[in-house]
Amino acid sequence: MTKTIDARILRSRFVMRQAAMALLAESDRFSISELLASAHVTRGTFYRHYSNKADLIHDVNGYLVAQLLKHNNERFVCYGVIQQIADQAEFYHEVFNHKKNTSLLFELMIELRRRRDEALKNLRSSALKTRIIFQWEMMVAAFLPPFHCGWKRGCRFQQLI
C-alpha cells in the first residue's frame, strides 16, 4: 500500500521552494521573514516542513537537481542538462556565477558523477565507456565555463553552440 501525501503539504513545499528560488536569484542573504512574505505562508508552516533556512536550501537544491536530470532517466547525458540550464539561464547565471547557492553546483556534480559511474559500471563496450568519459570531461572542463561567460554577456544557448 502506497502512502499518499496531502495536497496541502505539496502546495506548501512548492510555494516555499519557488519563493526561495526567486529570493536566491537576488541574494543568498534573505531572511525567513522575507521568504514567508513571498510565499504567503506562516512561520508555523515553514517550521513544519523545514528546520531552518539551510534545510530549505538543501531541499531546493535536491528539487533543482531532480528537475535538471528528470529527462535523463538514469542515463548520463550532458546535453540535456546543459539545455535545461540554458532554458532558465537567468536564474542559473545568478546562482552559479554570483555564488548565491554554492552547494547547488556541488550537489549537481555529485549526482552527475554518480550517474556517470553507474553508466560505466553497466557497460562492457570500451567505446561506449570512452564516450561517457569524454562527455563528462567536455562538460566539466570545456562546456560549462564558456556557458558561464556567455550567460554573463547575455548570449542565448543557441548562440553558444
Secondary structure, 3 states (H helix, E strand, C coil): CCCCCCHHHHHHHHHHHHHHHHHHHHCCCCCHHHHHHHHCCCHHHHHHHCCCHHHHHHHHHHHHHHHHHHHHCCCCCHHHHHHHHHHCHHHHHHHHHCCCCHHHHHHHHHHHHHHHHHHHHCCCCHHHHHHHHHHHHHHHHHHHHHHHHHHHCCCCHHHHC
